[in-house]
């Protein structure tokens, strides 16, 4: 593998990592923001109020997107092994 192929592979790895992490991280961010606004508006400062909805929503989104995530990872792994074995694009 030359430098161009390694650079392309690294770029694709970073892209797929960000793409797979984005739905779960965005859900945690948005649910935390909504709960924080709710807590500020009602002046309820309960720690479990911020933790429970965030973890439930995050796990729900993870369970919903898991088949897509695994299909993406399997596709990436297949392409990666094809590149390593055959030296192709």
C-alpha positions as CSV (number, residue, x, y, z in Angstrom):
1,X,0.0,0.0,0.0
2,X,1.3,3.4,-0.9
3,X,0.7,6.7,1.0
4,X,-2.3,7.6,-1.1
5,X,-4.1,4.4,-0.3
6,X,-3.3,4.6,3.4
7,X,-4.5,8.2,3.5
8,X,-7.7,7.3,1.7
9,X,-8.3,4.4,4.1
10,X,-7.7,6.6,7.1
11,X,-10.1,9.2,5.7
12,X,-12.8,6.6,5.1
13,X,-12.3,5.1,8.6
14,X,-12.8,8.5,10.2
15,X,-15.8,9.3,8.1
16,X,-17.5,5.9,8.9
17,X,-16.7,6.4,12.6
18,X,-18.3,9.8,12.7
19,X,-21.3,8.7,10.6
20,X,-22.0,5.8,13.0
21,X,-21.5,7.8,16.2
22,X,-23.6,10.8,15.1
23,X,-27.1,9.6,15.7
24,X,-26.4,8.4,19.3
25,X,-24.3,11.5,20.2
26,X,-26.9,13.9,18.7
27,X,-29.7,12.2,20.7
28,X,-27.7,12.5,23.9
29,X,-26.9,16.2,23.1
30,X,-30.5,17.1,22.2
31,X,-32.1,15.3,25.1
32,X,-29.6,16.9,27.5
33,X,-30.4,20.3,26.1
34,X,-34.2,19.8,26.4
35,X,-33.9,18.5,30.0
36,X,-31.6,21.4,30.9
37,X,-34.1,23.9,29.5
38,X,-36.9,22.2,31.4
39,X,-34.9,22.2,34.6
40,X,-34.1,25.8,34.2
41,X,-37.7,26.8,33.5
42,X,-39.1,24.8,36.4
43,X,-36.2,25.2,38.8
44,X,-36.2,21.4,39.5
45,X,-32.5,20.4,40.0
46,X,-32.9,16.6,40.3
47,X,-29.9,14.6,39.0
48,X,-31.9,11.6,37.9
49,X,-34.2,13.9,35.8
50,X,-31.3,14.7,33.6
51,X,-29.8,11.2,33.5
52,X,-32.8,8.9,33.0
53,X,-34.3,10.5,29.8
54,X,-30.9,10.9,28.3
55,X,-30.0,7.2,28.8
56,X,-33.4,5.9,27.7
57,X,-33.4,8.0,24.5
58,X,-29.8,7.1,23.7
59,X,-30.4,3.4,24.1
60,X,-33.6,3.7,22.1
61,X,-31.8,5.4,19.2
62,X,-29.0,2.9,19.5
63,X,-31.4,0.0,19.3
64,X,-33.2,1.6,16.4
65,X,-30.1,2.3,14.3
66,X,-28.1,-0.8,15.3
67,X,-29.0,-2.8,12.1
68,X,-27.9,0.1,9.9
69,X,-24.7,0.5,12.0
70,X,-23.8,-3.2,11.7
71,X,-24.6,-3.2,7.9
72,X,-22.3,-0.2,7.5
73,X,-19.5,-1.8,9.5
74,X,-19.8,-5.1,7.6
75,X,-19.7,-3.3,4.3
76,X,-16.7,-1.3,5.4
77,X,-14.9,-4.4,6.7
78,X,-15.6,-6.3,3.5
79,X,-14.3,-3.4,1.4
80,X,-11.3,-3.1,3.7
81,X,-10.4,-6.8,3.4
82,X,-10.9,-6.7,-0.4
83,X,-8.4,-3.8,-0.5
84,X,-5.9,-5.6,1.7
85,X,-6.2,-8.9,-0.1
86,X,-6.4,-7.6,-3.7
87,X,-4.7,-4.3,-3.4
88,X,-7.5,-2.7,-5.3
89,X,-9.6,0.5,-4.6
